[in-house]
Structures are given as C-alpha cells and as structure tokens.
Amino acid sequence: MPDPPPEPLYSFRGNMKSVHCILPIINESNELLYIGTNSGQVHVWDLKLKREKIKHEVGSEACLCILFINNLFVTQLKGSSIKFWKENCEGLWKLQKIMNHDYCGFCKMNSINSYIVLPSSGSSITLHDFVSNKEIIQPQDKKIGEIMCLKVIIPIKCILVCYESGELILWNMDWSCLYQTKVTEDCPMAIDYCDLTKEGILGTNSKTLLKFKLCDDQKISIVGEVTLTNPGVSSIAINEKGKLCVIGCWDGRIRYYTMKSLKLLAVLTHHSSSVDGIAFVNQNVSFCGSGLVIAGGKDNKVSLWNLYSECKNEVVKNKT
C-alpha cells in the first residue's frame, strides 16, 4: 500500500480570505511572512512563533502582489492602484504614495533596479521609475491578447512576457523586442525562471507544463514538457540553484518536479482549491533549515513544507 501524502510542517489560516500572494522576508532578527488576500488585507505572520503578528488594510480590492523595494512595501490592488508603504518601528504601515492602475487581470507586477514592471490594459506594459516618477509605456498589440504573466530577468535587464495568444516575448527595457515565439496554443497562466541555469517553467490553463531555455543569443527554446493529471497551473517557483520547481495547481495540488528531467517527486494534497501563491525560501529558517516552500490558496490557508534538504541532496519525508 503506498504511503499517504505528507502533511505540511504548519498550516496558517486565521481570519484570512482567499490568498493571492505571499512574500517571505527572512533576516537575522525576523522571520516574517506577508500574505495578500482577496479582501485587500495584508496579514503578517511571525514564522518563528507561528502566529499572526499584525494585519494591514491596504484597500477594498484584491491584493495581487507585494514587493519590498528600497525599504518600502509596494502593493498591487486589482483594478485600482499601486500603493507604497513605509513600515515604522512598531510594524505599522504608513501610506507614502498612490498610483492609479486600472489593470483588471491577475498578472502580478515585478521589479528591476528602480523600476516596477506593471501589466496594463490590453497587451501594454508600463515601466514605472519610483525614484524619478517617470514611466515608459509599451504600445499595445491587440493581436497577441492580454498579458497573462511576466518575469524579470535581472542579469540581462530584460522582461519575459506571456500573452493570452500563447506568445512569449523577450523585451528590452526600452521596449525593443529581442525575441518572440509562440510556445503554446493554450493560455499561459504562470511562469518562473532561474538566472543561474537560464531555464524556466511555464504553466497553462491546460494539462501542459513546459520547460524552456534562454540561449546566449537570446532565443527561447522549449526543451521539456509534462502532462498534468488535471488542467490548470496558477503559480510556479524554482529554487535558487535551479534544481527543483514546485507548482500550485487549480485542483489544489502542490507538485514538486526536478528541473533536469521534470520528474515528478511529490504531490501534496493539503489545499482544497487553487494554489495562487507559492515560493521557495532560499535562506535557512530557524525551525527547518533550508528547502522551505510556502504556498497560499483560495481555501484561505497558507501551508509550509520542507520535503527537500540541500545538504542531503535528496527528497525526504516530512516528519511532522
């Protein structure tokens, strides 16, 4: 009889609504997790104590993304605004600036240097310099459809964007197109990329999961493909060394794969609905060392997992 699927190290629920995004911030003095929810709240959990520390009201719309840039927290509210917050010594947030932002999709913003990369209506993208307050707006091309997901590639200062049509485009920061290719007939939903290995994973609304590689000549090639049991990927994370990827799926499953061969390592069944936020924590944490994965879903829960140990270089069973 096969072993039952492992249970998470911990599962946070509290008084949270559907989870859209997670941001772990780990340093010598704190191990904190910032959780953006459908109700426009950001819940801050203390990972050491395993309890909620404080809750911030950032708006009345869904909080799709949280970034931490130049000692400011930046929140993306669906169809409403981008807000900049300063945290004081008591952990309270004070609003510093608001930018109107009417994008109503679910693509999450990203950042590079002093720029925030913002998906906009149609197929347009905006680079907003939060230091000079200047913007560089990319013209729309309605033929390729809405922006579905994007990823900044920091070493070459470029932006990889997936469109509703299945097009994958690599843009320079002056919005010159470096490479464009149609990689799927399905609708892309989530993407991640490892700067070290120059490989990425793209999930769609179908059962197809794609592995791609960015070559030195800045061409993009599909180098692997697997078929999921059920359709729909909503979040993807690749660990820092590019050896593992973990995907959050519409069916509530969390699936671990090797990056080398896309071998399925584990299927986690803790969540009951779509897992929309997922992240590897690349630092050691006090209660489980390396390899921590954090996932948040539409079932209002956030789960913590540690199935993989870098020091042993193997998948290990959860011992909780």
HELIX and SHEET records of a PDB file:
HELIX    1   1 LYS A  142  ILE A  144  5                                   3    
HELIX    2   2 ILE A  154  ILE A  156  5                                   3    
SHEET    1   A 4 TYR A  10  PHE A  12  0                                        
SHEET    2   A 4 VAL A 302  TRP A 305 -1                                        
SHEET    3   A 4 VAL A 293  GLY A 297 -1                                        
SHEET    4   A 4 VAL A 275  PHE A 280 -1                                        
SHEET    1   B 4 VAL A  19  ILE A  26  0                                        
SHEET    2   B 4 GLU A  31  THR A  37 -1                                        
SHEET    3   B 4 GLN A  41  ASP A  46 -1                                        
SHEET    4   B 4 ARG A  51  GLU A  57 -1                                        
SHEET    1   C 4 CYS A  63  ILE A  69  0                                        
SHEET    2   C 4 LEU A  72  LEU A  77 -1                                        
SHEET    3   C 4 SER A  81  GLU A  87 -1                                        
SHEET    4   C 4 TRP A  93  ASN A 100 -1                                        
SHEET    1   D 4 ASN A 110  ILE A 112  0                                        
SHEET    2   D 4 TYR A 115  PRO A 119 -1                                        
SHEET    3   D 4 ILE A 125  ASP A 129 -1                                        
SHEET    4   D 4 GLU A 135  ILE A 137 -1                                        
SHEET    1   E 4 ILE A 147  ILE A 153  0                                        
SHEET    2   E 4 CYS A 158  TYR A 163 -1                                        
SHEET    3   E 4 GLU A 167  ASN A 172 -1                                        
SHEET    4   E 4 CYS A 177  LYS A 182 -1                                        
SHEET    1   F 4 PRO A 188  CYS A 194  0                                        
SHEET    2   F 4 GLU A 199  THR A 204 -1                                        
SHEET    3   F 4 THR A 208  LEU A 214 -1                                        
SHEET    4   F 4 ILE A 220  THR A 227 -1                                        
SHEET    1   G 4 VAL A 233  ILE A 238  0                                        
SHEET    2   G 4 LEU A 244  CYS A 249 -1                                        
SHEET    3   G 4 ILE A 254  THR A 258 -1                                        
SHEET    4   G 4 LEU A 264  LEU A 268 -1                                        
SHEET    1   H 2 TYR A 308  SER A 309  0                                        
SHEET    2   H 2 GLU A 314  VAL A 315 -1                                        
END                                                                             
